[in-house]
Amino acid sequence: EVGSWELMKSVSLALNIVLIGPPGSGKGTQAVRIARRYSVPHISTGDILRQAVRDGTPLGREVEATIASGGLVGDELMSSLVEARLQQPDVARGFLLDGFPRTVDQARFLDTLQPDLTVVHIDVPDDEIIKRLSTRRVCSSCGLTQSVSTDEATGEACPYCGGTLVRREDDDAETVKKRLTTYAAFADPLIAYYRTRPRFVTIDGAKEPDRVSDDIFKKLDAFR
């Protein structure tokens, strides 16, 4: 009986998070912080795909063949991978999903696996995203991403290794606008699907990263 009570208590305290946010919103940074604070695995679509291929499971081999042929992993296959991942023992205390669901169909499928979800939407205005990404540079040597003072800055030395800081090709303003349009096409219906739920929250992601984290933690603590 004690074991049953402990199991019920652990399930009731499980924190199952879906994290939604546009490119450049700081979603990756916040995902790591949330996962660390609440001791839940940070599960990204990229991680799921790579692990499936490494494990050499039938699903993994299907992913590998799809990627090798230049195709995209579809809803059905991605949903099957997530289902397999959520059966792993490390999600007993909850999980943080980053990059899934991307569509309403995927969201409906996730509800069949785990309807008890907390949805965190990090909202940042498009003009702020464009400003952030236009001043983002990647070190050509160590690969670390950093911000520079102005959009025109280029060729500066990496403060960590001395390598050259370069702009990613997809960080110019026009490309960023296209990426945001693509993001909105799938994110807007997804947000509308979740918005009426009692544990859906929109966080102002235009603040400093530490303040964004504080706002997220306050909401998650209140939900728990």
C-alpha positions in Angstrom: 0.0 0.0 0.0 2.9 2.3 0.8 4.4 1.6 -2.6 1.0 2.4 -4.3 0.7 5.7 -2.4 4.3 6.7 -3.3 3.6 5.9 -7.0 0.4 8.0 -6.9 2.2 10.9 -5.3 5.0 10.8 -7.8 2.5 10.8 -10.7 0.6 13.7 -9.2 3.8 15.7 -8.8 5.0 14.9 -12.4 5.7 18.0 -14.4 5.0 17.3 -18.1 6.0 20.4 -20.1 5.5 21.4 -23.7 7.7 24.4 -24.6 6.8 26.6 -27.5 8.7 29.6 -28.9 10.0 31.1 -32.1 13.6 30.9 -33.3 15.7 33.4 -31.4 13.3 33.4 -28.4 15.9 31.9 -26.0 13.8 28.7 -25.9 16.9 26.4 -25.9 18.4 28.3 -23.0 15.2 28.2 -21.0 14.7 24.5 -21.7 18.0 23.6 -20.2 17.3 25.7 -17.1 13.8 24.3 -16.6 15.0 20.7 -17.0 17.7 21.3 -14.5 15.5 23.0 -11.9 12.8 20.4 -11.9 15.0 17.4 -12.6 13.1 16.3 -15.7 14.7 15.2 -19.0 14.9 17.8 -21.8 13.6 15.9 -24.8 14.1 17.7 -28.1 13.1 16.3 -31.5 16.7 16.3 -32.6 17.7 14.3 -29.5 15.0 11.8 -30.2 16.0 11.3 -33.8 19.7 11.0 -33.0 19.0 8.5 -30.2 16.7 6.4 -32.4 19.4 6.1 -35.1 22.1 5.3 -32.5 19.9 2.6 -30.9 19.4 0.9 -34.3 15.7 0.2 -33.5 13.3 -0.5 -36.3 12.0 3.1 -35.9 15.6 4.3 -35.8 16.5 2.5 -39.1 13.4 4.0 -40.7 14.5 7.5 -39.5 18.0 6.9 -40.9 16.7 5.7 -44.2 14.3 8.8 -44.4 17.1 11.2 -43.7 19.6 9.5 -46.0 17.1 9.8 -48.9 16.8 13.6 -48.2 13.2 13.2 -46.9 11.6 14.8 -43.9 10.4 12.8 -40.9 6.6 12.9 -41.0 4.0 13.3 -38.2 3.4 9.6 -37.9 7.0 8.5 -37.5 7.8 11.5 -35.2 4.8 10.7 -33.0 5.9 7.0 -32.8 9.4 8.1 -31.7 8.0 10.4 -29.0 5.7 7.6 -27.8 8.7 5.3 -27.5 10.7 8.0 -25.7 8.0 8.7 -23.2 7.9 5.1 -22.2 11.5 5.4 -20.8 11.8 5.2 -17.0 13.5 8.7 -16.7 10.2 10.4 -17.5 8.5 9.1 -14.3 8.9 12.6 -12.7 7.9 14.4 -15.9 9.5 15.7 -19.0 10.1 18.8 -21.1 9.3 18.5 -24.8 11.1 20.9 -27.1 10.1 20.8 -30.8 7.2 18.5 -30.3 4.3 18.8 -31.0 4.7 21.0 -34.1 1.3 20.4 -35.5 -2.2 20.1 -34.0 -2.4 16.5 -35.2 0.8 15.8 -33.2 -0.7 17.7 -30.2 -3.8 15.5 -30.3 -1.7 12.4 -30.4 0.4 13.6 -27.4 -2.9 14.0 -25.5 -3.5 10.3 -25.9 -0.1 9.6 -24.4 -0.2 12.3 -21.6 -3.1 14.6 -21.3 -1.8 16.2 -18.1 0.4 18.9 -19.7 1.8 22.2 -18.8 2.3 24.4 -21.9 4.8 27.2 -21.7 4.7 29.6 -24.6 7.7 32.1 -24.8 6.5 35.1 -26.8 8.9 37.6 -28.4 7.9 40.2 -31.0 9.2 39.6 -34.5 11.2 42.9 -34.6 13.0 41.8 -31.4 13.8 38.4 -32.9 15.2 40.0 -36.0 17.3 42.4 -33.9 18.6 39.5 -31.8 19.5 37.2 -34.6 21.1 39.9 -36.7 23.6 40.5 -33.9 24.3 36.8 -33.3 27.6 35.4 -34.4 29.2 31.9 -34.3 32.8 31.3 -33.7 34.3 29.5 -36.7 36.7 27.7 -34.3 34.9 26.6 -31.1 31.4 26.9 -32.4 30.0 28.9 -29.5 27.2 31.4 -30.3 27.6 35.0 -29.0 26.1 38.4 -29.5 27.9 41.4 -30.9 27.3 45.1 -30.4 25.9 45.9 -33.9 24.5 44.2 -36.9 27.5 45.4 -39.0 30.1 43.8 -36.7 32.0 41.0 -38.4 35.3 39.3 -38.1 35.7 40.1 -34.4 37.7 37.7 -32.3 36.0 35.1 -30.1 36.6 36.0 -26.4 36.9 32.3 -25.5 39.3 30.9 -28.1 40.4 33.8 -30.3 38.7 32.4 -33.4 36.8 34.5 -35.9 33.2 35.4 -35.2 31.0 34.9 -38.3 27.3 35.4 -39.1 25.2 32.3 -39.8 23.8 32.4 -43.3 20.3 32.0 -42.0 20.6 35.0 -39.5 20.2 37.8 -42.1 17.0 39.8 -41.7 15.2 38.5 -44.8 15.9 34.9 -44.0 14.8 35.4 -40.4 11.5 36.9 -41.5 10.9 33.8 -43.7 11.7 31.6 -40.7 9.3 33.5 -38.5 6.6 33.2 -41.1 7.2 29.4 -41.3 7.1 29.2 -37.5 3.9 31.1 -37.3 2.2 28.8 -39.8 2.5 25.8 -37.4 2.7 27.6 -34.1 -0.4 29.8 -34.3 -2.8 26.9 -34.7 -0.9 24.9 -32.0 -1.1 27.9 -29.5 -4.8 28.2 -30.3 -5.2 24.5 -29.5 -3.6 24.8 -26.1 -4.6 28.4 -25.1 -7.8 27.6 -23.3 -6.2 25.0 -21.0 -5.8 25.9 -17.3 -2.0 25.2 -17.4 -1.2 27.2 -20.5 1.0 30.3 -19.9 2.5 32.9 -22.2 5.8 34.3 -20.9 7.3 37.6 -22.1 10.5 36.4 -23.7 11.7 39.9 -24.6 13.1 40.3 -21.1 16.6 39.4 -20.0 17.1 35.6 -19.9 17.3 35.5 -16.0 14.0 37.4 -15.7 12.4 35.1 -18.2 13.6 32.1 -16.2 12.2 33.7 -13.0 8.8 34.3 -14.6 8.7 30.7 -15.9 9.7 29.2 -12.5 7.0 31.2 -10.7 4.3 29.9 -13.0 5.5 26.3 -12.9 5.8 26.4 -9.1 2.3 27.8 -8.8 0.9 25.1 -11.1 2.6 22.4 -8.9 
